[in-house]
Amino acid sequence: MPSPKMLKLPEVLEEIDMSRAAFYSMRARGQAPRLVKLPNGHLRFRRSDLDDWLNSLDTPAY
């Protein structure tokens, strides 16, 4: 089984079209996608976690 795709913060910010400051504000409120801390200390996002988070935001606009 292939390892999950891991994304860097700049890749995620570009995909969701959000500034770093806005993202960290959401993260402080516990509203951001889950991060994974790698053994080398770097932070990454699993593609599946980002997709799940995006799907959880799916609410109809009226």
PDB file of N, H, CA, C and O in Angstrom:
ATOM      1  N   MET A   1       0.844  -1.181   0.000  1.00  0.00           N
ATOM      2  CA  MET A   1       0.000   0.000   0.000  1.00  0.00           C
ATOM      3  C   MET A   1       0.889   1.244   0.000  1.00  0.00           C
ATOM      4  O   MET A   1       1.802   1.335   0.821  1.00  0.00           O
ATOM      5  N   PRO A   2       0.647   2.215  -0.905  1.00  0.00           N
ATOM      6  CA  PRO A   2       1.486   3.403  -0.949  1.00  0.00           C
ATOM      7  C   PRO A   2       1.268   4.276   0.283  1.00  0.00           C
ATOM      8  O   PRO A   2       0.190   4.283   0.877  1.00  0.00           O
ATOM      9  N   SER A   3       2.313   5.008   0.652  1.00  0.00           N
ATOM     10  H   SER A   3       3.189   5.002   0.169  1.00  0.00           H
ATOM     11  CA  SER A   3       2.175   5.905   1.804  1.00  0.00           C
ATOM     12  C   SER A   3       1.264   7.066   1.428  1.00  0.00           C
ATOM     13  O   SER A   3       1.174   7.432   0.257  1.00  0.00           O
ATOM     14  N   PRO A   4       0.588   7.646   2.419  1.00  0.00           N
ATOM     15  CA  PRO A   4      -0.332   8.743   2.113  1.00  0.00           C
ATOM     16  C   PRO A   4       0.415   9.981   1.616  1.00  0.00           C
ATOM     17  O   PRO A   4       1.538  10.256   2.037  1.00  0.00           O
ATOM     18  N   LYS A   5      -0.218  10.705   0.731  1.00  0.00           N
ATOM     19  H   LYS A   5      -1.131  10.481   0.389  1.00  0.00           H
ATOM     20  CA  LYS A   5       0.367  11.938   0.204  1.00  0.00           C
ATOM     21  C   LYS A   5       0.427  12.961   1.330  1.00  0.00           C
ATOM     22  O   LYS A   5      -0.576  13.226   1.993  1.00  0.00           O
ATOM     23  N   MET A   6       1.605  13.532   1.541  1.00  0.00           N
ATOM     24  H   MET A   6       2.419  13.317   1.002  1.00  0.00           H
ATOM     25  CA  MET A   6       1.804  14.530   2.578  1.00  0.00           C
ATOM     26  C   MET A   6       2.023  15.890   1.916  1.00  0.00           C
ATOM     27  O   MET A   6       2.816  16.013   0.982  1.00  0.00           O
ATOM     28  N   LEU A   7       1.322  16.896   2.402  1.00  0.00           N
ATOM     29  H   LEU A   7       0.678  16.795   3.160  1.00  0.00           H
ATOM     30  CA  LEU A   7       1.384  18.231   1.821  1.00  0.00           C
ATOM     31  C   LEU A   7       2.045  19.214   2.787  1.00  0.00           C
ATOM     32  O   LEU A   7       1.875  19.114   4.002  1.00  0.00           O
ATOM     33  N   LYS A   8       2.785  20.145   2.241  1.00  0.00           N
ATOM     34  H   LYS A   8       2.922  20.226   1.253  1.00  0.00           H
ATOM     35  CA  LYS A   8       3.393  21.218   3.029  1.00  0.00           C
ATOM     36  C   LYS A   8       2.376  22.350   3.181  1.00  0.00           C
ATOM     37  O   LYS A   8       1.441  22.469   2.389  1.00  0.00           O
ATOM     38  N   LEU A   9       2.571  23.174   4.204  1.00  0.00           N
ATOM     39  H   LEU A   9       3.330  23.077   4.847  1.00  0.00           H
ATOM     40  CA  LEU A   9       1.650  24.279   4.467  1.00  0.00           C
ATOM     41  C   LEU A   9       1.457  25.188   3.246  1.00  0.00           C
ATOM     42  O   LEU A   9       0.312  25.511   2.928  1.00  0.00           O
ATOM     43  N   PRO A  10       2.514  25.615   2.548  1.00  0.00           N
ATOM     44  CA  PRO A  10       2.292  26.479   1.377  1.00  0.00           C
ATOM     45  C   PRO A  10       1.394  25.831   0.315  1.00  0.00           C
ATOM     46  O   PRO A  10       0.609  26.516  -0.340  1.00  0.00           O
ATOM     47  N   GLU A  11       1.514  24.518   0.148  1.00  0.00           N
ATOM     48  H   GLU A  11       2.152  23.961   0.680  1.00  0.00           H
ATOM     49  CA  GLU A  11       0.659  23.811  -0.817  1.00  0.00           C
ATOM     50  C   GLU A  11      -0.803  23.865  -0.380  1.00  0.00           C
ATOM     51  O   GLU A  11      -1.697  24.084  -1.198  1.00  0.00           O
ATOM     52  N   VAL A  12      -1.034  23.665   0.909  1.00  0.00           N
ATOM     53  H   VAL A  12      -0.308  23.487   1.573  1.00  0.00           H
ATOM     54  CA  VAL A  12      -2.400  23.700   1.435  1.00  0.00           C
ATOM     55  C   VAL A  12      -2.971  25.109   1.333  1.00  0.00           C
ATOM     56  O   VAL A  12      -4.117  25.288   0.921  1.00  0.00           O
ATOM     57  N   LEU A  13      -2.178  26.106   1.707  1.00  0.00           N
ATOM     58  H   LEU A  13      -1.246  25.961   2.041  1.00  0.00           H
ATOM     59  CA  LEU A  13      -2.652  27.497   1.644  1.00  0.00           C
ATOM     60  C   LEU A  13      -3.024  27.888   0.219  1.00  0.00           C
ATOM     61  O   LEU A  13      -4.016  28.584   0.001  1.00  0.00           O
ATOM     62  N   GLU A  14      -2.233  27.441  -0.746  1.00  0.00           N
ATOM     63  H   GLU A  14      -1.427  26.875  -0.569  1.00  0.00           H
ATOM     64  CA  GLU A  14      -2.537  27.744  -2.144  1.00  0.00           C
ATOM     65  C   GLU A  14      -3.839  27.063  -2.563  1.00  0.00           C
ATOM     66  O   GLU A  14      -4.677  27.663  -3.236  1.00  0.00           O
ATOM     67  N   GLU A  15      -3.996  25.816  -2.162  1.00  0.00           N
ATOM     68  H   GLU A  15      -3.315  25.329  -1.615  1.00  0.00           H
ATOM     69  CA  GLU A  15      -5.195  25.071  -2.554  1.00  0.00           C
ATOM     70  C   GLU A  15      -6.467  25.663  -1.956  1.00  0.00           C
ATOM     71  O   GLU A  15      -7.494  25.738  -2.631  1.00  0.00           O
ATOM     72  N   ILE A  16      -6.406  26.083  -0.694  1.00  0.00           N
ATOM     73  H   ILE A  16      -5.572  26.022  -0.146  1.00  0.00           H
ATOM     74  CA  ILE A  16      -7.613  26.608  -0.052  1.00  0.00           C
ATOM     75  C   ILE A  16      -7.711  28.128  -0.186  1.00  0.00           C
ATOM     76  O   ILE A  16      -8.667  28.731   0.302  1.00  0.00           O
ATOM     77  N   ASP A  17      -6.732  28.749  -0.842  1.00  0.00           N
ATOM     78  H   ASP A  17      -5.956  28.260  -1.239  1.00  0.00           H
ATOM     79  CA  ASP A  17      -6.718  30.188  -1.096  1.00  0.00           C
ATOM     80  C   ASP A  17      -6.890  30.973   0.202  1.00  0.00           C
ATOM     81  O   ASP A  17      -7.830  31.751   0.364  1.00  0.00           O
ATOM     82  N   MET A  18      -5.946  30.744   1.125  1.00  0.00           N
ATOM     83  H   MET A  18      -5.182  30.112   0.994  1.00  0.00           H
ATOM     84  CA  MET A  18      -6.015  31.384   2.428  1.00  0.00           C
ATOM     85  C   MET A  18      -4.632  31.883   2.810  1.00  0.00           C
ATOM     86  O   MET A  18      -3.622  31.276   2.455  1.00  0.00           O
ATOM     87  N   SER A  19      -4.593  32.986   3.531  1.00  0.00           N
ATOM     88  H   SER A  19      -5.413  33.480   3.820  1.00  0.00           H
ATOM     89  CA  SER A  19      -3.310  33.509   3.998  1.00  0.00           C
ATOM     90  C   SER A  19      -2.813  32.671   5.174  1.00  0.00           C
ATOM     91  O   SER A  19      -3.591  31.984   5.837  1.00  0.00           O
ATOM     92  N   ARG A  20      -1.535  32.738   5.414  1.00  0.00           N
ATOM     93  H   ARG A  20      -0.903  33.296   4.875  1.00  0.00           H
ATOM     94  CA  ARG A  20      -0.929  32.021   6.540  1.00  0.00           C
ATOM     95  C   ARG A  20      -1.527  32.518   7.856  1.00  0.00           C
ATOM     96  O   ARG A  20      -1.816  31.718   8.746  1.00  0.00           O
ATOM     97  N   ALA A  21      -1.712  33.838   7.983  1.00  0.00           N
ATOM     98  H   ALA A  21      -1.476  34.488   7.260  1.00  0.00           H
ATOM     99  CA  ALA A  21      -2.268  34.415   9.216  1.00  0.00           C
ATOM    100  C   ALA A  21      -3.688  33.921   9.461  1.00  0.00           C
ATOM    101  O   ALA A  21      -4.036  33.576  10.590  1.00  0.00           O
ATOM    102  N   ALA A  22      -4.509  33.882   8.416  1.00  0.00           N
ATOM    103  H   ALA A  22      -4.226  34.162   7.498  1.00  0.00           H
ATOM    104  CA  ALA A  22      -5.884  33.401   8.564  1.00  0.00           C
ATOM    105  C   ALA A  22      -5.895  31.922   8.930  1.00  0.00           C
ATOM    106  O   ALA A  22      -6.718  31.482   9.733  1.00  0.00           O
ATOM    107  N   PHE A  23      -4.986  31.160   8.342  1.00  0.00           N
ATOM    108  H   PHE A  23      -4.318  31.517   7.690  1.00  0.00           H
ATOM    109  CA  PHE A  23      -4.918  29.738   8.658  1.00  0.00           C
ATOM    110  C   PHE A  23      -4.551  29.530  10.120  1.00  0.00           C
ATOM    111  O   PHE A  23      -5.191  28.737  10.810  1.00  0.00           O
ATOM    112  N   TYR A  24      -3.527  30.232  10.601  1.00  0.00           N
ATOM    113  H   TYR A  24      -3.007  30.876  10.040  1.00  0.00           H
ATOM    114  CA  TYR A  24      -3.111  30.060  11.993  1.00  0.00           C
ATOM    115  C   TYR A  24      -4.196  30.522  12.964  1.00  0.00           C
ATOM    116  O   TYR A  24      -4.323  29.978  14.061  1.00  0.00           O
ATOM    117  N   SER A  25      -4.967  31.516  12.565  1.00  0.00           N
ATOM    118  H   SER A  25      -4.864  31.958  11.674  1.00  0.00           H
ATOM    119  CA  SER A  25      -6.101  31.940  13.391  1.00  0.00           C
ATOM    120  C   SER A  25      -7.133  30.814  13.494  1.00  0.00           C
ATOM    121  O   SER A  25      -7.639  30.527  14.579  1.00  0.00           O
ATOM    122  N   MET A  26      -7.439  30.181  12.366  1.00  0.00           N
ATOM    123  H   MET A  26      -7.027  30.414  11.485  1.00  0.00           H
ATOM    124  CA  MET A  26      -8.370  29.042  12.366  1.00  0.00           C
ATOM    125  C   MET A  26      -7.802  27.899  13.198  1.00  0.00           C
ATOM    126  O   MET A  26      -8.533  27.240  13.937  1.00  0.00           O
ATOM    127  N   ARG A  27      -6.516  27.670  13.077  1.00  0.00           N
ATOM    128  H   ARG A  27      -5.922  28.206  12.476  1.00  0.00           H
ATOM    129  CA  ARG A  27      -5.876  26.578  13.823  1.00  0.00           C
ATOM    130  C   ARG A  27      -5.967  26.832  15.328  1.00  0.00           C
ATOM    131  O   ARG A  27      -6.206  25.907  16.105  1.00  0.00           O
ATOM    132  N   ALA A  28      -5.776  28.088  15.735  1.00  0.00           N
ATOM    133  H   ALA A  28      -5.583  28.839  15.104  1.00  0.00           H
ATOM    134  CA  ALA A  28      -5.865  28.438  17.154  1.00  0.00           C
ATOM    135  C   ALA A  28      -7.276  28.193  17.697  1.00  0.00           C
ATOM    136  O   ALA A  28      -7.445  27.904  18.881  1.00  0.00           O
ATOM    137  N   ARG A  29      -8.283  28.309  16.833  1.00  0.00           N
ATOM    138  H   ARG A  29      -8.146  28.543  15.871  1.00  0.00           H
ATOM    139  CA  ARG A  29      -9.677  28.061  17.239  1.00  0.00           C
ATOM    140  C   ARG A  29     -10.056  26.584  17.087  1.00  0.00           C
ATOM    141  O   ARG A  29     -11.191  26.205  17.374  1.00  0.00           O
ATOM    142  N   GLY A  30      -9.114  25.750  16.637  1.00  0.00           N
ATOM    143  H   GLY A  30      -8.192  26.058  16.403  1.00  0.00           H
ATOM    144  CA  GLY A  30      -9.388  24.325  16.467  1.00  0.00           C
ATOM    145  C   GLY A  30     -10.232  24.018  15.253  1.00  0.00           C
ATOM    146  O   GLY A  30     -10.929  23.003  15.223  1.00  0.00           O
ATOM    147  N   GLN A  31     -10.182  24.884  14.239  1.00  0.00           N
ATOM    148  H   GLN A  31      -9.616  25.709  14.263  1.00  0.00           H
ATOM    149  CA  GLN A  31     -11.023  24.731  13.055  1.00  0.00           C
ATOM    150  C   GLN A  31     -10.244  24.390  11.791  1.00  0.00           C
ATOM    151  O   GLN A  31     -10.804  24.420  10.695  1.00  0.00           O
ATOM    152  N   ALA A  32      -8.982  24.071  11.926  1.00  0.00           N
ATOM    153  H   ALA A  32      -8.528  24.046  12.816  1.00  0.00           H
ATOM    154  CA  ALA A  32      -8.144  23.773  10.758  1.00  0.00           C
ATOM    155  C   ALA A  32      -7.989  22.261  10.589  1.00  0.00           C
ATOM    156  O   ALA A  32      -8.252  21.499  11.520  1.00  0.00           O
ATOM    157  N   PRO A  33      -7.564  21.829   9.404  1.00  0.00           N
ATOM    158  CA  PRO A  33      -7.316  20.395   9.215  1.00  0.00           C
ATOM    159  C   PRO A  33      -6.183  19.914  10.115  1.00  0.00           C
ATOM    160  O   PRO A  33      -5.330  20.693  10.538  1.00  0.00           O
ATOM    161  N   ARG A  34      -6.195  18.640  10.393  1.00  0.00           N
ATOM    162  H   ARG A  34      -6.889  18.007  10.050  1.00  0.00           H
ATOM    163  CA  ARG A  34      -5.221  18.028  11.275  1.00  0.00           C
ATOM    164  C   ARG A  34      -3.817  18.053  10.671  1.00  0.00           C
ATOM    165  O   ARG A  34      -3.637  17.801   9.480  1.00  0.00           O
ATOM    166  N   LEU A  35      -2.838  18.357  11.502  1.00  0.00           N
ATOM    167  H   LEU A  35      -2.985  18.562  12.470  1.00  0.00           H
ATOM    168  CA  LEU A  35      -1.428  18.350  11.109  1.00  0.00           C
ATOM    169  C   LEU A  35      -0.751  17.104  11.653  1.00  0.00           C
ATOM    170  O   LEU A  35      -1.158  16.560  12.680  1.00  0.00           O
ATOM    171  N   VAL A  36       0.280  16.661  10.958  1.00  0.00           N
ATOM    172  H   VAL A  36       0.611  17.104  10.125  1.00  0.00           H
ATOM    173  CA  VAL A  36       1.095  15.536  11.393  1.00  0.00           C
ATOM    174  C   VAL A  36       2.514  16.058  11.599  1.00  0.00           C
ATOM    175  O   VAL A  36       3.072  16.711  10.717  1.00  0.00           O
ATOM    176  N   LYS A  37       3.100  15.770  12.769  1.00  0.00           N
ATOM    177  H   LYS A  37       2.647  15.240  13.485  1.00  0.00           H
ATOM    178  CA  LYS A  37       4.489  16.159  13.020  1.00  0.00           C
ATOM    179  C   LYS A  37       5.376  14.974  12.664  1.00  0.00           C
ATOM    180  O   LYS A  37       5.256  13.894  13.243  1.00  0.00           O
ATOM    181  N   LEU A  38       6.264  15.193  11.706  1.00  0.00           N
ATOM    182  H   LEU A  38       6.362  16.070  11.236  1.00  0.00           H
ATOM    183  CA  LEU A  38       7.176  14.149  11.246  1.00  0.00           C
ATOM    184  C   LEU A  38       8.336  13.992  12.242  1.00  0.00           C
ATOM    185  O   LEU A  38       8.575  14.890  13.049  1.00  0.00           O
ATOM    186  N   PRO A  39       9.049  12.876  12.194  1.00  0.00           N
ATOM    187  CA  PRO A  39      10.184  12.662  13.108  1.00  0.00           C
ATOM    188  C   PRO A  39      11.245  13.766  13.036  1.00  0.00           C
ATOM    189  O   PRO A  39      11.942  14.019  14.019  1.00  0.00           O
ATOM    190  N   ASN A  40      11.369  14.418  11.883  1.00  0.00           N
ATOM    191  H   ASN A  40      10.804  14.212  11.085  1.00  0.00           H
ATOM    192  CA  ASN A  40      12.352  15.494  11.741  1.00  0.00           C
ATOM    193  C   ASN A  40      11.824  16.837  12.252  1.00  0.00           C
ATOM    194  O   ASN A  40      12.520  17.849  12.173  1.00  0.00           O
ATOM    195  N   GLY A  41      10.584  16.847  12.778  1.00  0.00           N
ATOM    196  H   GLY A  41      10.019  16.025  12.842  1.00  0.00           H
ATOM    197  CA  GLY A  41       9.998  18.063  13.337  1.00  0.00           C
ATOM    198  C   GLY A  41       9.160  18.860  12.353  1.00  0.00           C
ATOM    199  O   GLY A  41       8.458  19.788  12.755  1.00  0.00           O
ATOM    200  N   HIS A  42       9.217  18.519  11.081  1.00  0.00           N
ATOM    201  H   HIS A  42       9.787  17.764  10.755  1.00  0.00           H
ATOM    202  CA  HIS A  42       8.419  19.231  10.081  1.00  0.00           C
ATOM    203  C   HIS A  42       6.949  18.885  10.231  1.00  0.00           C
ATOM    204  O   HIS A  42       6.597  17.782  10.648  1.00  0.00           O
ATOM    205  N   LEU A  43       6.101  19.832   9.891  1.00  0.00           N
ATOM    206  H   LEU A  43       6.387  20.729   9.552  1.00  0.00           H
ATOM    207  CA  LEU A  43       4.652  19.624   9.936  1.00  0.00           C
ATOM    208  C   LEU A  43       4.138  19.375   8.531  1.00  0.00           C
ATOM    209  O   LEU A  43       4.553  20.036   7.579  1.00  0.00           O
ATOM    210  N   ARG A  44       3.238  18.422   8.409  1.00  0.00           N
ATOM    211  H   ARG A  44       2.900  17.885   9.182  1.00  0.00           H
ATOM    212  CA  ARG A  44       2.640  18.089   7.118  1.00  0.00           C
ATOM    213  C   ARG A  44       1.160  17.793   7.311  1.00  0.00           C
ATOM    214  O   ARG A  44       0.694  17.527   8.419  1.00  0.00           O
ATOM    215  N   PHE A  45       0.446  17.846   6.212  1.00  0.00           N
ATOM    216  H   PHE A  45       0.825  18.062   5.312  1.00  0.00           H
ATOM    217  CA  PHE A  45      -0.971  17.492   6.177  1.00  0.00           C
ATOM    218  C   PHE A  45      -1.116  16.241   5.333  1.00  0.00           C
ATOM    219  O   PHE A  45      -0.528  16.146   4.255  1.00  0.00           O
ATOM    220  N   ARG A  46      -1.884  15.294   5.805  1.00  0.00           N
ATOM    221  H   ARG A  46      -2.362  15.371   6.680  1.00  0.00           H
ATOM    222  CA  ARG A  46      -2.224  14.155   4.952  1.00  0.00           C
ATOM    223  C   ARG A  46      -3.273  14.633   3.956  1.00  0.00           C
ATOM    224  O   ARG A  46      -4.200  15.359   4.315  1.00  0.00           O
ATOM    225  N   ARG A  47      -3.119  14.225   2.716  1.00  0.00           N
ATOM    226  H   ARG A  47      -2.366  13.636   2.423  1.00  0.00           H
ATOM    227  CA  ARG A  47      -4.099  14.572   1.675  1.00  0.00           C
ATOM    228  C   ARG A  47      -5.500  14.166   2.124  1.00  0.00           C
ATOM    229  O   ARG A  47      -6.455  14.922   1.947  1.00  0.00           O
ATOM    230  N   SER A  48      -5.621  12.977   2.704  1.00  0.00           N
ATOM    231  H   SER A  48      -4.845  12.363   2.848  1.00  0.00           H
ATOM    232  CA  SER A  48      -6.936  12.486   3.128  1.00  0.00           C
ATOM    233  C   SER A  48      -7.532  13.348   4.242  1.00  0.00           C
ATOM    234  O   SER A  48      -8.741  13.579   4.263  1.00  0.00           O
ATOM    235  N   ASP A  49      -6.689  13.829   5.174  1.00  0.00           N
ATOM    236  H   ASP A  49      -5.707  13.641   5.157  1.00  0.00           H
ATOM    237  CA  ASP A  49      -7.188  14.698   6.252  1.00  0.00           C
ATOM    238  C   ASP A  49      -7.674  16.034   5.691  1.00  0.00           C
ATOM    239  O   ASP A  49      -8.695  16.563   6.129  1.00  0.00           O
ATOM    240  N   LEU A  50      -6.936  16.576   4.716  1.00  0.00           N
ATOM    241  H   LEU A  50      -6.106  16.146   4.360  1.00  0.00           H
ATOM    242  CA  LEU A  50      -7.351  17.831   4.094  1.00  0.00           C
ATOM    243  C   LEU A  50      -8.665  17.651   3.350  1.00  0.00           C
ATOM    244  O   LEU A  50      -9.565  18.484   3.457  1.00  0.00           O
ATOM    245  N   ASP A  51      -8.774  16.556   2.593  1.00  0.00           N
ATOM    246  H   ASP A  51      -8.043  15.879   2.506  1.00  0.00           H
ATOM    247  CA  ASP A  51     -10.021  16.285   1.863  1.00  0.00           C
ATOM    248  C   ASP A  51     -11.197  16.113   2.820  1.00  0.00           C
ATOM    249  O   ASP A  51     -12.283  16.632   2.564  1.00  0.00           O
ATOM    250  N   ASP A  52     -10.990  15.386   3.924  1.00  0.00           N
ATOM    251  H   ASP A  52     -10.108  14.965   4.132  1.00  0.00           H
ATOM    252  CA  ASP A  52     -12.058  15.202   4.912  1.00  0.00           C
ATOM    253  C   ASP A  52     -12.476  16.537   5.508  1.00  0.00           C
ATOM    254  O   ASP A  52     -13.667  16.797   5.682  1.00  0.00           O
ATOM    255  N   TRP A  53     -11.503  17.381   5.821  1.00  0.00           N
ATOM    256  H   TRP A  53     -10.536  17.170   5.680  1.00  0.00           H
ATOM    257  CA  TRP A  53     -11.792  18.700   6.389  1.00  0.00           C
ATOM    258  C   TRP A  53     -12.582  19.554   5.394  1.00  0.00           C
ATOM    259  O   TRP A  53     -13.564  20.198   5.764  1.00  0.00           O
ATOM    260  N   LEU A  54     -12.151  19.555   4.136  1.00  0.00           N
ATOM    261  H   LEU A  54     -11.354  19.032   3.836  1.00  0.00           H
ATOM    262  CA  LEU A  54     -12.863  20.325   3.112  1.00  0.00           C
ATOM    263  C   LEU A  54     -14.300  19.821   2.956  1.00  0.00           C
ATOM    264  O   LEU A  54     -15.229  20.618   2.831  1.00  0.00           O
ATOM    265  N   ASN A  55     -14.478  18.506   2.964  1.00  0.00           N
ATOM    266  H   ASN A  55     -13.723  17.858   3.066  1.00  0.00           H
ATOM    267  CA  ASN A  55     -15.821  17.940   2.847  1.00  0.00           C
ATOM    268  C   ASN A  55     -16.694  18.291   4.042  1.00  0.00           C
ATOM    269  O   ASN A  55     -17.910  18.428   3.904  1.00  0.00           O
ATOM    270  N   SER A  56     -16.084  18.437   5.212  1.00  0.00           N
ATOM    271  H   SER A  56     -15.097  18.326   5.324  1.00  0.00           H
ATOM    272  CA  SER A  56     -16.869  18.791   6.400  1.00  0.00           C
ATOM    273  C   SER A  56     -17.383  20.222   6.329  1.00  0.00           C
ATOM    274  O   SER A  56     -18.328  20.577   7.034  1.00  0.00           O
ATOM    275  N   LEU A  57     -16.773  21.042   5.487  1.00  0.00           N
ATOM    276  H   LEU A  57     -16.005  20.754   4.915  1.00  0.00           H
ATOM    277  CA  LEU A  57     -17.201  22.433   5.320  1.00  0.00           C
ATOM    278  C   LEU A  57     -18.315  22.576   4.307  1.00  0.00           C
ATOM    279  O   LEU A  57     -18.858  23.665   4.122  1.00  0.00           O
ATOM    280  N   ASP A  58     -18.658  21.486   3.651  1.00  0.00           N
ATOM    281  H   ASP A  58     -18.217  20.601   3.801  1.00  0.00           H
ATOM    282  CA  ASP A  58     -19.645  21.478   2.595  1.00  0.00           C
ATOM    283  C   ASP A  58     -21.046  21.752   3.149  1.00  0.00           C
ATOM    284  O   ASP A  58     -21.750  20.831   3.565  1.00  0.00           O
ATOM    285  N   THR A  59     -21.437  23.016   3.150  1.00  0.00           N
ATOM    286  H   THR A  59     -20.865  23.764   2.812  1.00  0.00           H
ATOM    287  CA  THR A  59     -22.783  23.371   3.581  1.00  0.00           C
ATOM    288  C   THR A  59     -23.460  24.159   2.464  1.00  0.00           C
ATOM    289  O   THR A  59     -22.806  24.963   1.799  1.00  0.00           O
ATOM    290  N   PRO A  60     -24.725  23.950   2.251  1.00  0.00           N
ATOM    291  CA  PRO A  60     -25.395  24.667   1.178  1.00  0.00           C
ATOM    292  C   PRO A  60     -25.447  26.173   1.440  1.00  0.00           C
ATOM    293  O   PRO A  60     -25.650  26.605   2.575  1.00  0.00           O
ATOM    294  N   ALA A  61     -25.269  26.942   0.415  1.00  0.00           N
ATOM    295  H   ALA A  61     -25.104  26.590  -0.507  1.00  0.00           H
ATOM    296  CA  ALA A  61     -25.386  28.405   0.508  1.00  0.00           C
ATOM    297  C   ALA A  61     -26.757  28.785  -0.052  1.00  0.00           C
ATOM    298  O   ALA A  61     -27.110  28.389  -1.163  1.00  0.00           O
ATOM    299  N   TYR A  62     -27.503  29.530   0.696  1.00  0.00           N
ATOM    300  H   TYR A  62     -27.217  29.851   1.599  1.00  0.00           H
ATOM    301  CA  TYR A  62     -28.843  29.954   0.275  1.00  0.00           C
ATOM    302  C   TYR A  62     -28.889  31.395  -0.087  1.00  0.00           C
ATOM    303  O   TYR A  62     -29.945  31.905  -0.462  1.00  0.00           O
TER     304      TYR A  62
END
